[in-house]
Amino acid sequence: MKRLPIPEDVTGEEIDKDVRQELQSLPKTLAEDVAKNLVMVARLIDEDPEGAYGYSRVALRLASRVAAVREAAGFAAYANQKYSEALAEFRAARRMTGTVELWPLMADCERGLGRPEKALDMAGAPEVQKLDKAGQVEMRLVAAGARRDLGQLDAAIVTLQSSELASNSVQPWTARLRYAYADALLAAGRSGEAREWFAKAVEADRDGSTDASDRLAELDGVEFVDALVEDEADDAADEDDKD
């Protein structure tokens, strides 16, 4: 079995304590190998999803009966838009743990597979009531996306209207929820309201998780010009003047 290189600074101790506890069912050396590969998945998944996927496959070959490994493999496949594979891994992890946390992601995989109706069925399932607040907001975002997939723009807007959207308090999901609402409004031709909500998304987006500021500038007719390109154009104009 092909192993991938692990940087020296990765010890495996970086993983979450709950995951470490899960790995205790494995022989010590094997548990350490799996932990290191899971650390690499977490380290790479945002910047290098393809690399993260490679490490997730190694972990999966080493310990496919560990729920945390199946979940990590699901996230890596999802990040690479391998939705069928991601869905299978999320389902396996859910069978092992019995938790509902992955339900919104599973529904979004159905969207990725071109089955928005299935995603909407899942949005109305009893499992949604068992989700925490963050999970319920995530499910709402997935359901609104499914409505848009079906061309139901007004229904997508209504789906996003909620106490979480109306709240002035900023939660981890606030920026993405406001952004999705603004985007749905814009798609429905309600540009004035969309501008207002993109501005609200900017206010809540403290870590730059959306491009709300760019969308807002676009609506306001602001054009971003590359300073280097602009300088080169000026230089070219000067040369023409000399000629």
N, C-alpha and C positions, 0 to 999 in steps of 0.2 A: 504493500500500500504506500503510495507516494505521500510523503510528509512535506509540508511547506516550512520554509525557514521562520523561526521565531526569534525576534530581536532579544538581545541579552537582558534588556531592562524589563522584559515581561516575565513575571514569576508565576503567574496564575493566582496569586493572592489578591489580585485587584478585583476579582469577581465578587458579586453580591454574596452576602453570607448565606442567604437562602439557597442560592445555586450551589455554593460550596457544600452545604449540608446535603443536597441532593446527590452530589458526586461522591459522598462518603460510602455509597453502596458499591463503588468500584474499587479495585485494587489501587493502592496508593500511587504507584508510578503512572498507571493509566489515568487516574483522576487528575494528576498534575498535567499530563499531556492534553487532556480534554479542556481543562481550565485555561491553559495557555491559548488554545485555539479559540475558545469563547472570548477571551480578552481581545484577541486580534479581530474577531468579528465586530465587537463593540467599538474598537478603535478605528476601524476602516469604513464602517457601514455608511457614514455620511459623505466622506470625501472619495472613497474608492469602493463603491458597492460591489464591483466585480471581484476585487481582492477579498472583501469580506465573505463573499459567496464561496470562494475557494476554501477558506479556513472553516466555514460552516460545514462544508462537505466532508472535510477531514474529521471534524468533531462527530459528525453523524455516523461515519464509518466506524469510529471508535466506540461510540456509546449511544446507539439509536434508541435504547430503552429508557433514556433519561429525558424527562419532560422538558427541562431547560434547554437541552440540546435540540430537541425537535422545534421548540419555540424560536431559538436563535436561527435555525435553518430556515424557518418560515419567514422571519424578518429579512434575512439575507436574500431569499428568493423574491420576496415582495419588493425589496429595494431594486432588484434587477428586472422587475415587471414579469417575473415568471409566476403568474398568478395561479395556475393550476397546481404547480409544485408547492407554492406558499400555502394554498388552501389545504392541501393534503397534510402538510406539516402542522399547521394550526389546528386542524381537526384531531391529529394524533396527540398533540400536546393537551388539548382540551379533554380528550378521552382519559388521559393519564391523570390529570389533576382535578377534573370536574368543575373547574372555574369557568366563568363567563367572560373574563377580561378580553379575550381575543375575538369576541363576537363581532364588534364593528369592523375589525380587520378582515375577518372572514367574509363579511357582507361586501366589503370593498373589493375583495378578490373576485366575488361574483360579478361586480360591475366591470372589473378588468377583463373578465372572460366574456363580456358582452351579454350578461344576464341581469339587467337592472331590475326586472320584475322580481327575481329571486332575492335581490338585495332589499327590495321593499317589503317582501314577505318577512324577511329576517328582522326588519325594523319594527314590525308589528308583533313580533314573537314575545312570549313571556320572559325570555332571557334578558330582554332589555331592561325590565323592571329590577333585575338583580344587579345591574351595572352601577358603579359609583357615578357621581355627577360628571366627572371627566369622560367616562365611558358613554354616558347618555348623550352628552354634547357631541362626541365623536360619531355616535350612531345617527344623530340628527344631520350632521354634515354629510355622511354617506347617503342617507335617504334623500337629501336635497340634490346631491349629485346624481343619484339614480333618476330623480324626476327630470333633471336637465337632460340626461341621456335619452329620455323618452320624449323630449321636446316640450315638457310640461313646465314652462318657465314660471307661470303664476303659482303653480303648486309648489315649486321649489322655494319660492319666496316665502310662502305661507309656512312651509315646513321649518324654515329657519327662524321664524318669529317665535320668540320664547322669552321666558323670564330671564334666562341667561343673556340673551341678546339685549334686552331692555336695561339690564343692570349696569350701573355706573362703576361698580367695583371691577378691578382688573384681575382676572384669573389666568392661569396658564393657557386656557383655550380662547380667551376673549378676542385676541387679535385675529386668529384664524376664523372665528365665527363671524366677526364683523366684516372681514375680508370677503368671505363666501357670500354674505348677504349683499354687500356692495356689488360684487361681481354678478350675482343673479339679477339685481336691479338693472345693472347696465345692459345685460343681455336682453332684458325685457324692454329696453328703450327708455328707462327712467333715469336718465343721466344726472339730473339734479340731485335726486335722492342718493344715487350711487356715489356722487362726489362727497356728499355729507358723510356717508358710511365709510368710504375709503379714508377720509380724514380721521374718523373715530378709530379706525383700525390702526392708523399711524400712531395715534396717541397710546394705544395699548401694546404696540409692537416694540417692546423694549430690547429684544435681542435680535431683531431683524429677521424674524422667521418668515415674513411675507415680503412681497415687493410692493406693498401698499403705497409707499411714498412715490415710487416710480409711476404707478397707475394714477395717483392723484395729480402728479405733475403733468402727465399725459392729458388728463381731462382739462387741466388748466392751460393747455397749449404751450407748456414749457418744453423747449428742446435742449437736450444735453449734447453739447458739441465737444468732441475730443480736442483738448487743448493742443496736442501735438499736431494733429491734422490741420487745425486752424492756423498754427504757426507756419506749417509748410505751405499752406495755401497763400498766406500773406507774403512769404518769401517768393513764391512763384509769381505773384502779382507784381512785386517789386522788380523782378527780373524782366517781366514784360514791359514795365514802364521804362526801364533803361534802354531796351531795344527800340 
